């Protein structure tokens, strides 16, 4: 349906098989929601020191507060 425009349709919040089947039959390209996976804990924070090495886990706040610079982040 959207091939001429190179658009992918993403449907969010899919909770039942009936919703999935309907959206697939309508041509949705990508689906996400509780049917596939429940929300999980986020990725762990990773901080890098000025040499590009992984810093200790307790450095999360400092990493988030520091301005990004170059390829160190």
N, C-alpha and C positions, 0 to 999 in steps of 0.2 A: 504494500500500500504506500509506504514512504520511501521506496527504493530510489525513486528519481531524485529525492532530496538528500539521500544518505543520512537519514534520521533513524535512530534506534529508539523504540518506545520502551520505557521502563515503568513497570507497574509496582507500586509499593503497598505494603500492608496486606498481603495475601495470607489468609488464615484458614481457608478451606480448600478441599480438592475441587469443589464445584467452581469456586472463584478462579482457581488455576486453570481448569479446563476451559472455562468461558474466555478468559484472557488469551490463552494459547489459540483458541479457535478464531479470535478476533485479530490475531497476528502480532501480539505483543512479543517483543524480542527478548526482554529480560524481566524476571520476576523476583521479588524479594518479600519476605515477611515471616511471620511466626510459623507458617506451614513448613518452611525450610530450615529455620534456625531461630532460636530465642536470642534476644540481646545478651551479649556476654561482656565480661569485664574487658575494659579497653587494653590496648597494647601497653606494655610497661614503658616508662620513660627511659630514654637513653640520653646520656649527656656525654659530650666529648670535650676533652681538654684542649688547650691551645696547640698541642702537637698532633691532634687528630686521633688520640687514643681514647678509649672508653674510660670515662671517669667513674667514681664510685656512685652507687645508687642514691646516696643521700644528696647528690648534687642536682636533683630535679628542679628545685626552686631557682637555684642560681642559673641553670641552663635556660629555663623559661623566661627569666628576667633579663638575661643578657641579649644584647642586639645581635642578630645574625650577621656573620661576616664571612664572605668567601665560601670556600668549600669545606670549612671546618664543621658545618652543621649538615 
